[in-house]
Amino acid sequence: MNRNAGKVVVIGAGLGGMSAAISLASEGYSVEIHEKNSKTGGKLNILKDEGFSFDLGPSILTLPHIFEELFKKAGASFTDDVPIRPLEPQWRTFFEDGSTFNLYFDRGKMREEIRQFDASCEGGFFDFISYSEKQYDIIERGYFNHGLDTIRDFMSFYPPGDVVHFDLLRTMHQGVAHYIKNSAICDVMDFFIKYVGSSAYAAPGFMNLMPTIQFRYKLWYVDGGMYHIARAMETLMKSLGIKVHLNSEVSAILTDGSRATGISTESGTYVPADYVVSNMETIPAYEKLLDEPRSFLRRYKRFEPACSGLILDLGVGRKYPQLAHHNFFLSANQREHFDTVFKKKKLPDDPTIYLVAASRTDSTVAPEGCEAIKILPHIPYISDTNRYTASDYKDFKECILDKLERMGLKDLRKNIVFEHMWTPEDIQRQYYSNKGSIYGVVCDRFKNYALKTPKQSPKYQNLFFVGGSVNPGAGMPMVTLCGLKVAERIIRIDTGGKA
């Protein structure tokens, strides 16, 4: 328990904000959260209507031990409070020629899948997995465990011999293609970049650490939907005495010289604080809450937004038995797809589609005989060069449905009984994400080496940031880890360097 613990105000009740709040309250800090929306969770959101239930945001749980670390701080157990189960297959990929390829945690099943698809790739595939594990282990040792933030941090922490293993001279795709010679399987492994909304042709080679997240630690489902994680964290916050103010939008972070003094809300409430933690993304926070000049914001130019998406939730009045829980319908030309979305910033003519059929695992999310289907193709963030209208998004939705029907979901349109759609503009409006991005900051070796914005403000010494735009980046476990690391930094400051 920290005897010097003071007052902390957290802006936003996303997973990063709640993680920081729980960690700090567990150490004796007085913490309150102000959330603009009507419930906690941020992008971890849920939609229920007409007997269907959809995860509006994240729909894949990985690295549950990070959540366990957080819950342990509050004297609880994640696995006791949140019912989870591993998925097999982890996901299924559909190709235009009608073939499919499954990913399994079980090595025996995975070997058999490869042998049936292309036996000549078996050795290369598992050599790639070994390479991925080395990438994960080296990144976890410093970037994850010590919360490194900058190139200087990396150079200080890692000995020169380790830097070679970051594979900085190759893109993620080049790293995959070095080991896997079958183009279809290569496309599957390239699309692990989905976790961070980036391009495998621009992300640095060390991003190939991501397959290890599944192949070592499994892929999980939360019974009843991912939102149970937010509910469990909300229960923890109540037990720790954290004050959560919903429908309380923050209008400004107040400052005095090099320090933040507190926040003000749209309702006119002033809340003083020793520390401010922003779960609003870094660039929007500096723009909207601090009104920083362009000269200051230029230092963040390299932190370009990751992609957005068109979120389409469908209640379907029939079953599609060929679907797994998680599915990908790949573009016929994956490189062209990446270039269209990330270079040209255009809607793809042939999108790669992520499709979740949670009712394959959980019968409670759809009426009997029906499917609850979530569809998410990656599309560009909102830009000034290519502005899309509601009509454009409607046409793109029809393109998606055309593709799914062509690739096996027969009469999908005829069987839709419920429909909900979100565009990048809806995402920006709901979460104040930078230009409607879903995944925070893009991973690009030429722009930022896949680094995100630092956790601590360079201008205001007691202002910190959490979330997908902040190191270590996007995804539920990473933003939760970010909250843990921000709390550690604040405690270190208050204990004179002793975390």
N, C-alpha and C positions, 0 to 999 in steps of 0.2 A: 504494500500500500504506500502510495506516494504522499508524504506529509505536506508537500508544497502544492498539492493539487488545487487547481483553480477552476475558473468557469470557462466552458467551451460551448460555442454555438456552432451547430452544423447546419449548413444550407442544403436541404434535400435529403430525402429518406430513401435513396437508392441503396443497393447493397454496400457500396463503398462508404457512404455516409453512416449507415447503421453499423457497419463493422467498426469504424473508427469510434463511434459513440459507445458501443458495447465495450470495446477494449479500454477506453478511457474511464468510463464509469466503473468498470471493474477495479480500477486503480484509485478510485476515490474522487475523481473529478466530477464536478457538477455539470451535467450535459443537458442541453435541450436542442431539439431539431425543429426546424421550420420547413414544411413541405407544401409546395403550391397546389398539389393535387389532393384528391379526397381519400387516398390510401397510400400506405407505404409500399416500397418495392421498386420505385422508379420504373425502368424498362422491364423489370421482372413483373409482368402485369398479366391480368387474366380477363377473359371475356366469357360470360355465361348468358345463353339466350336459347329459347325454344328447346331446352333439353340438351343442348350441346355445350361443351366447355373447351376453351382454347387457351393455350399459352400465347399471349400477344407478343411477348418478348422471348427471352431465352427458353429453349426447349430441350437442351442437352445439359446434363449434369456430369461434370468431370472433377477429378481431384477432390473427392469429399473430405479427405484428411485436412484440407485447409479450413473448411467449415468446422471440422471437429476441433481444430486448434482454437478457433474463435469461441465456440461454445464452452470449451473447457475453461477459458478465462472467466466465464460467468458461472462456473460451477455446474454446467449442464453437459448434456451429450447430444451431439447432432444426430447420430444414428438412432438414439432413443426417441428424439422429438420429431424427426422427419423420416417417414417410411420410404426407403429407397430400395431399388432392385436393379441388378445388372441386366443389360440387354444383349441378346445374341439372336441374330447377327447384330453387330453394332450399327451397321447401315448397309443398304443395298443400292447399288448403282445400276441404272438402266441406260443402255446405249441405243442409238438409232437403228442398229441392225437387229434389234430384238434380244440381244444377249444381256445377261446380268452378271454382276460381280459383287460378292458379299465380303465384308470385313468381319472377322471373328477375333475375339480375345483368345479363344482356345487355339493353341498353336497347331494341334492336329487337324482341326477343322480348316484352319487357314491354309495349311499345306495342301490339303485335299482340294480346296477351292482353286488354288493356283494351278495345281496339276490338271484339273479339268479345263481351266480357261487357257493356259499356256504353260505347259510343263517346263519349257526352256527357261522360264523366268523365276523358277523357284529359288535357286541360289542367289540370284541378284536381289530378289525381294527381301530375303532375310539378311543379306549383307546390308541392304538399305536400313532395315530396322535396327541393326547394330550401330550403324552410323547415326541414326536418329537418337538412339539412347545416349551416345556420347555427347551429342549436341545438348540434349536435355540436361544431362548431369552437370556439364560445365556451366550452363546458364543458371540452373537451379542453385549451384554452389555460391554464386555471387549475386547475380541480378535478382533472383527471387529471394533467397534467404537473407541477404544483406540490404536489399532495397536500393541497389545502385541506380543512379539517375542520369549520369552524364558520361561522356567519353572519358573525361578526367577521372571519374569514379572507377571506370573499367580499367584504365591504365594503372591506377593506384592499387586496385585489388588483385588483378590477375597478373601473374608472372609472364614475361615475354613469350615463353614457350607455349602458353595456353592460347594466346591470341591467334596463333595459326589455326587452331581447331574451330574458330568461329566461322570459318568458310566464307569470309567476307568477299572474296574475289569471284564467287559464283552466286548466281541467283538461286532461289529455292528450286525452281524448275531444273536448272542445270545440275543441282545436287541430286535430284530424283532421277533424272535421265542418265546420270553417270552409272547408276546401279540397275535401273529397270529399263529394259529395252523394248518391252511391249508398250506401244503408244497408249492403248486404252487403260492399262493398269497405271501407267505414268500419269495420265489425266486424273485418275482416282486419287492418287497420292498427292498430286499438285493441289487438289481441292481441299486439303486440310487447311489451306489458307483461308477457308470460309470463316474460321473461328475469329479472325481479326479483320475481315472485310477488305482484303487486299489482293494483289495480283502475284501469282507465283513467278511471274516473269520480271518482277521488280523487287520483291522481298529478298533479303539476303539469305544465304545458304543456311545459316543457323536456325532459321524458322522451321527447318525440317525436324526440329525437336517435337513438333506437335503430334505426330503419330504416336510417340511414346506415351503421351498423356492418355491415350486409349489402350494401346497394346500392353502397357505395364499396369495401369491403374483402373482399367475397365471404363465402360460407358454406362451411365446410370439413368434411371427414371425415378421420379418422385411420384408415388401413388397419389392420384387425384390431381396431379399437375404441379408444375414448378413453384406455383405461388405459395405452396405450403412452406417453402423456405422463408419467404417474407413474413408469413404469419408466425413462424417459430421465432424469428429474430425479433418480431414485435413483442412477443411474450417475454423474451429475455430482457428487452428494454424496460418493460413495465416492472419486472422483478428487480431491476437495478435503479429504479426511480428516475429514469430518463423521461423528460417531458417532451412529448411529441405533439407539435401543433400542426394539424392538417388544415388544408385550405388557407394556408398562411404563406403568401408569396413574399419573398424578400425583395425589396426594391433597391437596396444599396448596402454595400459594405462601407462602414465609416472608418476613416483613418485619421491619424495625427502623426505627420512625419513618416517615419519608417515602420509604423505599427498600425495594425487594425485595432480599432477600439470597440467594435461591435457591429450590429446590423440594424437596419430599420426595415419595417414591413410595409406592404401596401396599405394596411389598415392604420398606419401611423405609429405603431409600437416601436420603441427603441429598446434594444437588448444589448447591454454592455457585455464584453467578453475579454478574457485574457488571451484566448485563442479563437480563431475562426477557421472552420474546415468547410471548404466548398465542395459539394457534390455536383454543383453545376459545372459543366465542362470549362476548362481553363480559359479558352479564348472568349466564349460568351460571357463568362464571369467578369473578365477584365473589361469587356465592352459594355455590358449592361449594368453591372453592379459597381464598377469602379471608374467608368468613363475615362479609361486610359487613352492617351493620345496615340496616333498612328506610329509615331516615332518609337514608342515603347512596344507596340504590338508587332513591329517588324521583326523582332527577335523570334517571334513564334511562326514566321512565314513557312518554315520548313515542316511544321506540324500540320500538314494538309489533312483535311477530314478523310476518314475511310469512306467506303461506299455506303449508300443507303439501300433501301429495298422496297418493293411493293408487297405489303403483307395482305394476303388474301386468305380469309378463314371461311371454309365452306362446310355446312352441314349437308351431308349427302345421304339420300334415302336408300342406299344399297351398300353392299360390301365389295371391296376389290381385294380378293384374297392374294393377289400377286404382290401386294405391298408388304414391306416390313414396317417396323415402327418409324425408322428414319430412312429416307430414300433420296436419291439424287438422280435427276434426269439430265444427263450431260449434254452440253452443246456439241454439235458435230465437229466444230473447230474451236477447241478450248482457248487456244492462243488468241484467235480473233475475238472471242468473247471477252477475254481479259482486256485486250487493247481497246475494244469498243467502250467498255465501262470505265476503265481507268485512264486511258490516254485521250480518247476522243470525247469522253463524257457524254455518251449517247445511249439511248435505250437499245439494247441488243435485239436484232431480228431473230436470233436463235439463242434464247437465254438458257443458262444452266439453272435448273429449278431444284430447290430444296423442298421436299414435301414430307410433312410429319403426319403420320396416321396413328396418333396416340391410342385410339380405340383398338388398335391391334394388340395392345398390352393391357389397357385399362378400360373395362366395359362401362365404367361410370361416366365417361366423358361424352357419350353419345347414346341416344335411344336404341333399343334393341333392333338389330338388323341394319343400323346406320353407321356411317363413318364421320368422325370429326377430323377434317383434313385442313392442315395449315400449309400454305404455299408461300415460299419466299424466294424469289429470284433477286440477285444482286443487281442494282441499278445505280447510276451516278448520284452523288449528293447534289443538292440544289446549287446551281452555278448561274452566273450572269450570262454566260455564253450560250447555254442551252436551257432555256426555261420551258418546262413542260406544263401543259394545261390539263384540266380534268378530262377533257376529251382524249388527249394523248395517252393518259394513264388507262382510260377505259379501253382504247384500242390495244394497248399493251396487254391488258388483262385477257382480251380475246386471243391474242397471240399465245399466251401461256396456256389457255384452255385448249386451243387448237393443238399445241404440241403434246399436251398430256393425253388427249384423246387419240392422237396419232400414235403415241407410244404405249397404248394399251389400256387406258382408262376409258373404255367404251361408254358412250352416251353420258359422259360426266355432266354436261350442261343440263340434260334432261332430268337428271336426278338431284340437282341442287335444290334443297328446301330451305336453306338459310345461307345468307352471304354477308360478309363484312369485309371492307377493304380500307387499308391505310396507305397513304402516299408519303413521300418524304416531307411534304409540307405538314401533314398531320403529325408526323414524328417530331418535327421541329417545334410545332406548336405545343405538343403534349409535354415534351421533356427539355425544351430549350437546347437540344443538341446542336452542335455546330453544323449549320447548313443541312440539317436533317440526317446527319450521319447516324448509323446504328452502332458502329464499332469504335467510335472515338477517332484516333489518329491512324492514318495509313502507315503500313510497314513498307518502306521504300529505301533501299540501300543508298540511293543517290541523294535522297532528301534528308533522311534522319537516321540511317542505319537501323531502322525499326525501333528506335527509341521514341518514347512518348514525352510529354511535358514533365518537368520535375515536380516532386511532391511539395516542395517548399517554395514560396514566392521569392524571387530575387529582389523584390522591391519592398515587401512588407514582411518582416522577419517572423511574425506570429500568424501569418496566413498560410494555410495548407490546402492542397487539392487532392481529391480522390476521384476514382471512376475510370472509365475506359479510355479517356484522353490522357491519363496519367500513367507513368510507369508502375507496374509492369504491363498495363494495357487492358484489352477488352476480354470479356468472358466473365462469368460469375465467379470462378475461383480467383481470377486475377484481380478483379476489383475488390473482392473481399480481402485478399492479401494486401492490396494497396492500403485499405483502411487499417489493417493491423500494423503496417510499417509506418504509417503516419502517426499512429498512437505511440509507437516506440520512439519516434523522433521527438515528439512533444515531451514524453516522459524523460528522455535523455537530457533535453534542455533544462527541465525543472530539477533534475537531480545532479546537475553539474557535470554531465557527460557520462553518468552511470545509468545505463538503461535498465 
